[in-house]
Amino acid sequence: MKNEALFRTGSVWKSIFSMAVPSIIIILVMVLYNMADMFFVGCLGDTAQVAAVSVVGPVFSILAAVATMLGAGSSAIIARCFGAGEIEQGKICSSLCFWTSFFLGVLVSIGLLVGRVPLLGMLGSNAEIFPYAERYLQVLALGAPCFILSNSMAMLVRAEGAVKEGMIGNLLGTLVNCIFDPLFILVLNFGVSGAAAASVLGNLVATACYLRYIVKHGTVLTVDFRPALKKPQMLGELLAIGLPHEIAHGSLRLTMNEENTMEEVDTVVEALVEIVKRLRAMSPLYHAEKQ
């Protein structure tokens, strides 16, 4: 792993700062990235186009959350596998994350393009906003695979300790977006379509940057499809680990089979009531529902 020597033999404070500072920069850059489209579209002075960006925004916030779930779950498993010396298991997880993100992006892209009209209606788009929201959604939908990949791959790269490379990819993607936003929106007068195109281009550059690192320098990371076929069931573990803790606290998974005795079943049934009570006490979603 890129930073293994740093953690094993280096200074504690040096280790903290070398990992924390780039992470803080990434967070600040993401704030700028999320504001870019709205800022430059707002410069047009057209409230309908600004509203269109706001209407479509939640769709891609959900996609970002899904990508983060894939990336977070994979990062935890990869770090564990690397620490245990199970490099092949880490490669399986990395491959699963990459190809799940890619195929999910393709499916989302097709779904958004086919179902854009009813979807925009559900999101509250009216006759004035609809033409702009449709154009914005169409262009972003075409770049959905890169959008999901750039978010999940950024976490994979950082999981291997390449925080600097993760920061560079993030910075380049944001820089491309911020450069092409005013060019496409204000100079070429593409409006919201230009904003979406700049975002897609930024995600494409970030994805290419992460992909270059994985192919050339990845130790555990791989984009080879074959490892994913060895243990596809690991995807369930990956998603479970990446699940937001509020949802995880409100869920319980139980597996039994024909090898369990009736005594074991009775024991589980007796313990289940207390377990459910404890999970409910821990879950903010359960208390919110009760109120």
BELKA-V510396 format. One record per residue. N is the residue number from 1. SS is DSSP state (H for helix, E for strand, L for the rest). D_FIRST is the distance of its C-alpha to the first C-alpha in Angstrom with 1 decimal. Layout:
{{N | SS | D_FIRST} {N | SS | D_FIRST}}
//
This chain:
{{1 | L | 0.0} {2 | L | 3.8} {3 | L | 5.7} {4 | H | 5.2} {5 | H | 8.3} {6 | H | 10.0} {7 | H | 10.3} {8 | H | 11.3} {9 | H | 13.7} {10 | L | 14.3} {11 | L | 17.2} {12 | H | 17.2} {13 | H | 19.1} {14 | H | 16.9} {15 | H | 13.9} {16 | H | 16.3} {17 | H | 17.7} {18 | H | 14.6} {19 | H | 13.6} {20 | H | 17.2} {21 | H | 19.1} {22 | H | 17.3} {23 | H | 17.7} {24 | H | 21.4} {25 | H | 21.9} {26 | H | 20.7} {27 | H | 23.2} {28 | H | 26.0} {29 | H | 25.4} {30 | H | 25.7} {31 | H | 29.0} {32 | H | 30.3} {33 | H | 29.2} {34 | H | 31.1} {35 | H | 34.2} {36 | H | 34.4} {37 | H | 36.3} {38 | H | 38.7} {39 | H | 39.4} {40 | H | 40.4} {41 | H | 42.2} {42 | H | 44.1} {43 | L | 45.2} {44 | L | 47.3} {45 | L | 49.5} {46 | L | 49.7} {47 | H | 49.3} {48 | H | 49.1} {49 | H | 46.0} {50 | H | 44.3} {51 | H | 45.2} {52 | H | 43.8} {53 | H | 40.3} {54 | H | 40.7} {55 | H | 41.9} {56 | H | 39.1} {57 | H | 36.3} {58 | H | 36.0} {59 | H | 35.2} {60 | H | 32.0} {61 | H | 31.2} {62 | H | 31.2} {63 | H | 29.1} {64 | H | 26.5} {65 | H | 26.6} {66 | H | 26.1} {67 | H | 23.1} {68 | H | 21.6} {69 | H | 22.4} {70 | H | 20.5} {71 | H | 17.5} {72 | H | 17.6} {73 | H | 18.1} {74 | H | 15.3} {75 | H | 12.8} {76 | H | 14.1} {77 | H | 14.0} {78 | H | 10.5} {79 | H | 9.3} {80 | H | 11.9} {81 | H | 11.2} {82 | H | 7.7} {83 | H | 9.4} {84 | L | 12.3} {85 | L | 10.7} {86 | L | 12.4} {87 | H | 10.5} {88 | H | 13.9} {89 | H | 14.6} {90 | H | 11.7} {91 | H | 12.9} {92 | H | 16.4} {93 | H | 15.6} {94 | H | 14.1} {95 | H | 17.1} {96 | H | 19.5} {97 | H | 18.5} {98 | H | 18.9} {99 | H | 22.2} {100 | H | 23.6} {101 | H | 23.2} {102 | H | 24.8} {103 | H | 27.7} {104 | H | 28.3} {105 | H | 28.6} {106 | H | 31.1} {107 | H | 33.1} {108 | H | 33.2} {109 | H | 34.3} {110 | H | 37.1} {111 | H | 38.1} {112 | H | 38.4} {113 | H | 40.4} {114 | H | 42.7} {115 | L | 43.2} {116 | H | 43.1} {117 | H | 46.7} {118 | H | 46.9} {119 | H | 43.6} {120 | H | 44.7} {121 | H | 47.9} {122 | H | 46.1} {123 | L | 44.2} {124 | L | 47.5} {125 | L | 48.0} {126 | L | 51.7} {127 | H | 53.7} {128 | H | 53.0} {129 | H | 49.2} {130 | H | 48.7} {131 | H | 48.8} {132 | H | 46.2} {133 | H | 44.0} {134 | H | 44.3} {135 | H | 43.3} {136 | H | 40.3} {137 | H | 39.1} {138 | H | 39.7} {139 | H | 37.6} {140 | H | 34.7} {141 | H | 35.0} {142 | H | 34.5} {143 | L | 31.1} {144 | H | 30.1} {145 | H | 27.4} {146 | H | 25.7} {147 | H | 26.2} {148 | H | 24.5} {149 | H | 21.7} {150 | H | 21.0} {151 | H | 20.8} {152 | H | 18.7} {153 | H | 16.2} {154 | H | 15.8} {155 | H | 14.5} {156 | H | 12.2} {157 | H | 10.6} {158 | H | 10.4} {159 | H | 9.0} {160 | L | 5.6} {161 | L | 6.3} {162 | L | 8.3} {163 | H | 11.4} {164 | H | 13.4} {165 | H | 13.3} {166 | H | 14.3} {167 | H | 17.0} {168 | H | 18.2} {169 | H | 18.7} {170 | H | 20.5} {171 | H | 22.6} {172 | H | 23.6} {173 | H | 24.6} {174 | H | 26.7} {175 | H | 28.1} {176 | H | 29.3} {177 | H | 30.8} {178 | H | 32.6} {179 | H | 34.0} {180 | H | 35.3} {181 | H | 36.6} {182 | H | 39.6} {183 | H | 40.1} {184 | H | 40.4} {185 | H | 42.1} {186 | H | 44.4} {187 | H | 45.0} {188 | L | 45.1} {189 | L | 46.4} {190 | L | 44.3} {191 | L | 44.2} {192 | H | 41.9} {193 | H | 41.1} {194 | H | 39.7} {195 | H | 37.6} {196 | H | 36.1} {197 | H | 35.5} {198 | H | 33.7} {199 | H | 31.4} {200 | H | 30.7} {201 | H | 30.1} {202 | H | 27.6} {203 | H | 25.6} {204 | H | 25.8} {205 | H | 24.4} {206 | H | 21.5} {207 | H | 20.8} {208 | H | 21.0} {209 | H | 18.5} {210 | H | 15.8} {211 | H | 16.9} {212 | H | 16.6} {213 | H | 13.0} {214 | H | 12.2} {215 | H | 14.6} {216 | H | 13.7} {217 | H | 10.0} {218 | L | 8.6} {219 | L | 6.5} {220 | L | 7.8} {221 | L | 10.1} {222 | L | 13.5} {223 | L | 17.1} {224 | L | 18.8} {225 | L | 21.6} {226 | H | 22.0} {227 | H | 19.2} {228 | H | 20.9} {229 | H | 24.1} {230 | H | 23.0} {231 | L | 22.8} {232 | L | 24.3} {233 | L | 25.3} {234 | H | 21.7} {235 | H | 22.7} {236 | H | 25.1} {237 | H | 22.5} {238 | H | 20.3} {239 | H | 23.4} {240 | H | 24.5} {241 | H | 21.4} {242 | H | 21.5} {243 | L | 25.3} {244 | L | 26.6} {245 | H | 27.5} {246 | H | 31.2} {247 | H | 31.5} {248 | H | 29.6} {249 | H | 31.9} {250 | L | 34.9} {251 | L | 33.9} {252 | L | 34.2} {253 | L | 33.1} {254 | L | 35.0} {255 | L | 34.9} {256 | L | 37.7} {257 | L | 39.2} {258 | L | 42.2} {259 | L | 40.8} {260 | L | 41.2} {261 | L | 44.6} {262 | H | 47.0} {263 | H | 46.4} {264 | H | 42.7} {265 | H | 43.7} {266 | H | 46.2} {267 | H | 43.6} {268 | H | 41.2} {269 | H | 44.1} {270 | H | 45.2} {271 | H | 41.8} {272 | H | 41.1} {273 | H | 43.6} {274 | H | 42.0} {275 | H | 38.5} {276 | H | 39.8} {277 | H | 41.5} {278 | H | 38.3} {279 | H | 36.3} {280 | H | 39.1} {281 | H | 39.2} {282 | H | 35.5} {283 | L | 35.8} {284 | H | 36.8} {285 | H | 37.8} {286 | H | 40.3} {287 | H | 41.9} {288 | H | 42.1} {289 | H | 43.8} {290 | H | 46.3} {291 | L | 47.3}}
//
